[in-house]
Amino acid sequence: MFSFRAPPTYPHAEIARALGISVGTVKSRLSRAKSRLRDDLTSGINDGGGIHVATD
């Protein structure tokens, strides 16, 4: 099983400050990245390939 989580030691506000972007942008980019990863992992491999993708 594969689980994707942002490191709990990096709050959204801290990431935003480090990158010079808003907290909302951090959240949307993380959400988009998780969605793309989920799509990539499930595309064509949920046909018995042995990979299970858990969603929140």
C-alpha positions as MATLAB code, in Angstrom:
seq = 'MFSFRAPPTYPHAEIARALGISVGTVKSRLSRAKSRLRDDLTSGINDGGGIHVATD';
ca = [
       0.000    0.000    0.000;
       1.245    3.461   -0.870;
       0.230    6.485    1.173;
       1.112   10.017    0.185;
       1.190   12.595    2.960;
       2.901   15.937    3.277;
       5.448   15.797    6.099;
       3.712   16.832    9.327;
       6.774   18.836   10.332;
       6.099   21.369    7.580;
       2.898   23.344    8.173;
       1.294   24.975    5.147;
       2.215   28.426    6.453;
       5.889   27.471    6.748;
       5.966   26.079    3.207;
       4.241   29.234    1.941;
       6.812   31.498    3.600;
       9.731   29.442    2.276;
       8.401   29.560   -1.283;
       7.066   33.089   -1.139;
       3.520   32.047   -2.054;
       0.161   32.087   -0.293;
      -1.086   29.299    1.958;
      -3.970   28.766   -0.469;
      -1.509   28.200   -3.299;
       0.399   25.646   -1.192;
      -2.821   23.769   -0.456;
      -3.984   23.792   -4.072;
      -0.594   22.646   -5.386;
      -0.428   19.794   -2.857;
      -3.961   18.775   -3.760;
      -3.169   18.893   -7.481;
       0.027   16.870   -6.967;
      -1.833   14.188   -4.981;
      -4.521   14.018   -7.649;
      -1.975   13.654  -10.448;
      -0.078   10.977   -8.535;
      -3.317    9.101   -7.820;
      -4.290    9.293  -11.500;
      -0.848    8.125  -12.632;
      -0.869    5.193  -10.221;
      -4.380    4.071  -11.080;
      -4.166    4.600  -14.842;
      -3.933    1.170  -16.376;
      -2.757   -0.670  -13.276;
      -5.998   -1.329  -11.427;
      -6.484   -4.355  -13.656;
      -4.843   -6.690  -11.161;
      -1.395   -5.149  -11.178;
      -1.104   -5.453   -7.418;
      -1.230   -1.747   -6.578;
      -3.944   -0.410   -4.309;
      -4.480    3.337   -4.090;
      -6.142    4.536   -0.886;
      -7.953    7.851   -1.127;
      -8.815   10.245    1.665;
];
